[in-house]
Amino acid sequence: MAGLHTSDFKNPVVRWIDSRLPLFTLMSKEYGQFPTPKNFNYFWNFGALATINLLIMIATGVFLAMNYTPTATGAFDSVQRIMRDVNYGWLLRLVHMNGASMFFILIYVHIFRGMYYGSYKAPRELLWMTGVALLLLLMATAFMGYVLPWGQMSYWGATVITNLFGAIPLVGQWIVTLLWGGFAVGDPTLNRFFSLHYLLPFIIFGVVFLHVVALHITGSNNPLGIEVKSEQDTVPFHPYYTAKDSVGMCVYFLVFALIVFLRPYIFSEVDNNIPANVLQTPNEIVPEWYLLPYYAILRSVPDKLAGVCCMFGSILVLFVLPWLDTSPVRSARFRPIYRIMMFALVADMVLLGHVGANRPEGLFILEGRIGTVLYFAFYAALPFVGWLERPLPLPESISRPVLPPRSGGGGGGGPLPAGVAAKPMEKA
Ligand code: HEM
């Protein structure tokens, strides 16, 4: 029929829909036949897991919102009611609450994978940058969500963090008043945070869409960090990676369930079970674990404005990572110095997290300052490491190390699946 898309699907209903709105063709192209490097390891599960986690957060959040009251007098009690009286309210809340921590575990591993295997390098710069935008959006969403139960830590955390904007010259105080909707954290603050906390996940969803479009334009990187050279280097996404992602998903659901049912308060701060009290500052004001390293950076710098700049700078520097790293080699497997630097960065983040969880006194001040200097030293050193480092020799192609030896030696590996060995590439 004129103007209709030609659809090859056998099922008449699917064909009818697809010829008018080719969603099935799109899905089959992008998630069915999509050629994907055949050497992915389990680190490549984390993007899919983060997407599922996002959907879980949206679904549980929508139902929680049906029973939540966004007022300073009603918020705390409404959360208690959800936990005690609403049917399965406890489950909704515990999944949502721990889902935030799960999200950051997944995302931090996802970022580590991208950095370790050089997935931020050309041509994937925009893919990487949409990822950094997602990280910032996630942090903002998590921070605002943490304010909603209106416990002691919600209130005082919101007060400390929103006050930071006051350090910005000229417009600082104006921004703080805008965030508060008044002259202190109160009812209007809670209201706007609730509204934005509901909105942002949908914006995150839109940015994830752009992230995946960018991924499907450039194609995935892989653990070797080398380009796909022939059809032999890839397998169709389905069933190979739908199956592999399903394995990751089972492990993820198991861990998530163990936390929700056996240790539901493992990530939370006990003080948040006390209703917000504007007249009593808690002994310690600490953010959630996933923000601790950045909080440590903030407190390690003696000047407030410089501290705020360093804290935001520690995340924003990720935007320019593709241009800071001058090495032509992507994967840390072949970069001896960069690999050590990556593990040192992880250790440094753990150290900063530990510092952020403790009062800034005694040895913690020194540790925080050393940790902050080392954090920025990683990024400052990258251009020089790229020039000075001698990378190890790269494999010829993704499939080469697993092909049988050529006549005369080289290569190696076990037997190949039927059909693969007969392809022309191999005879070369
Ligand atoms: C809501 C958060 C996020 C979601 C749902 C998400 C989703 C995904 C998905 C589905 C993939 C493809 C599967 C995979 O390679 O694992 C992917 C790839 C990628 N993501 Fe994310 N992502 C998120 C955040 C981030 C962040 C914060 C960064 C970096 C700062 C990032 C950087 C990348 C990169 C570089 C790739 C390509 C990896 C490669 O091909 O080697 N993503 N993401």
Boltz pocket constraint, residues with backbone or C-beta under 6 A from the ligand:
constraints:
  - pocket:
      binder: B
      contacts: [[A, 43], [A, 44], [A, 45], [A, 46], [A, 47], [A, 48], [A, 50], [A, 51], [A, 54], [A, 107], [A, 110], [A, 111], [A, 114], [A, 117], [A, 119], [A, 120], [A, 124], [A, 127], [A, 128], [A, 130], [A, 131], [A, 132], [A, 134], [A, 135], [A, 138], [A, 204], [A, 208], [A, 211], [A, 212], [A, 215], [A, 219], [A, 220], [A, 221], [A, 222], [A, 318]]
      max_distance: 6.0
